[in-house]
Amino acid sequence: MDAETRQAVCAAAVKAAKAVNYENAGTIEFIADASEGLRADRIWFMEMNTRLQVEHPVTEEITGVDLVEWQLRVASGEPIPLKQEELSINGHAIEARLYAEDPAKGFLPSTGRLDHLRLSRLDNQIMPTLNMYFDAGFVGHEAGWDTDIPSLRVESGVEQGDEVSPHYDPMIAKLVVRAADRMTAISELANKCSEAEIWPVRTNASFLSRLLCETSFKTGEMTTAFIGSLGEDILQPTPLSDRNASLGLGLLRDDIEKNTGTSGLNKFRLNSDKKDQGHVFVNDKRYTIAFPEFKLIGPGVDDWVETALVRSENAIILFENGNPHRVSLRPPVSAGSQLNDGAILSPMPGRIIAVDVATGDTVTKGQKLLTLEAMKMEHSLTAPFDGVVAELNAEAGAQVQVEALLARIEVAD
C-alpha cells in the first residue's frame, strides 16, 4: 500500500467515526479490489466494529502506542494522548492466530487438556527482544524501539495444564512479530509458528508456518480463494523426519526391554519372525527397526531437523515444524477409525441444528447426514460410504457429547 492509498483509507476511517459521533476505540474495515493494483478508488467501506479487534497488537507494534491503555484513559475522562497527525508507522508487523483446531479435518476445533504447551524456545533461542517481554498475558511496551531487531510478542489466556473447552473460541494465543520489513517479519513468524509445542490438543501451528512460506503469500497476491487453491497437501501435517524417528525410537529402549523382559537387545523380538528386527509406530505409520543398533531400515535418512520431545504414557512425543508426532510400540487408537464400520460419532460436544436423513434412507458417500454446531462453527457430518441409515440417534436441537453415536451406516444388501 503506497502512502497516497494509505492516507485515503485512514481519512475515510476518521470520517466514518466522526459521522456517528463515535467516542471509543473502534475498527473500520474495508474491502479492496486489487485486480488492477491497490488503489484508493478501488477500496470500499465494509463495516465498523465498535471495539478493538484481535489484530490490534499489529497497530500497536508499528505505531508504538498502547490502545488498551488509551481506552482506559479516555474512559477516565482524559484526552487521547496523541493526535492523528502525531502518529507514524515504523517497521512492519504481522500476527497469526494460534488455534486449537485440526486443519487436516476441515479445521475442526480440538478440545482437551493442554498437557504440554510451549509457544517459543525462550531458553536459548528466542530472537532478541529489546522492547518487549514474553508473558502469558499482556505484553508491555517501552519507548525507544529498535525496529531493526525482530521481536516476538505473545498474548495468551491459557497456560500448560489448562483445558480447551467447547464453550469458547478455541484460540490459544496470538503470535506477533515486528521487524524492519515485511519479508523479515513473515520469515520470523513462520519460524515461531514452527517452534510451537502443544500436546495432545491439535493446533494450526504447522499449517500457519507452511502458509507463511508460500510464494503468493509473500508477494501479497493471495485472494479469498488462496487456501483452497493450494490443494489438500497444505492441510496435511508433514511427516516426521527419519532421523528424528530414530531419536524417538532410541528413547523407547527402556520401554522395549521392560515389555519384553529382555536385558539385551540381541535377544529382542517384537511382531517379527527375525531376531534382529522389530517394529515401531510413528503416528499411524509402521517402521521396521534393526537391532542391536536401533536403526531404521529404509531407503535413506532425511536431513536432521531440530526437535523437542516429551513423554506421554507409553509413547514419546516429538515436535518438528510445529507438528507433534507420537512414537510408540503400538499404533494409535482413534475414534475416527470407527468410521470404517459406519459409525458416525460426534467429534466434539455441541448442538445438533439439522438432521437431513431418516432411518432406512439410502445414502451415498459424502452425503450430508446432519449438522453439528460447536464453538461458533457449523460442522457437517457425512456418510463414509454408500449404504443405508441403519441407526439414527440425532434430532434437531439436541445437545450431544464428544464421541456420542449419532448414526450408523450399513452397506446395502
Buried (B, 14 or more C-beta within 10 A) or exposed (E): BEEEBEEBBEEBBEEBBEEEEEEEBBBBEEEBEEEEEBBBEBBEBEEBEEEBEEBBBBBBBBBBBBEBBBBEBBEEEEEEEEEEEEEEEEBBBBBBBBBBBBBBBEBBBBBBBBBBBBBBBEEEEBBEBEBBEBEBEEBEBEEEBEBEBBBBBBBBEBEEEBEBEBEEEBBBBBBBBBBBEBEBBBBBBBBBBBBBBBBBBBBBBBBBBBBBBBEEBBEEEBEEEBBEEBEEEBBBBBBBBBBBBBBBBBBBEEBBBEBBEEEEBEEBBBEBEEEBBBBBBBBEEEBBBEBEEBBBEEEEEBEEBEBBBBEBEEBBBBBBBBBBBBBBBEBEEEEEEBBEEBBBBBBBBBEBBBBBBEEEBEBEEEBBBBBBEBBEBEBBBBBBBBBBBBBBBBEEEBEBEBBBBBBBBEEEE
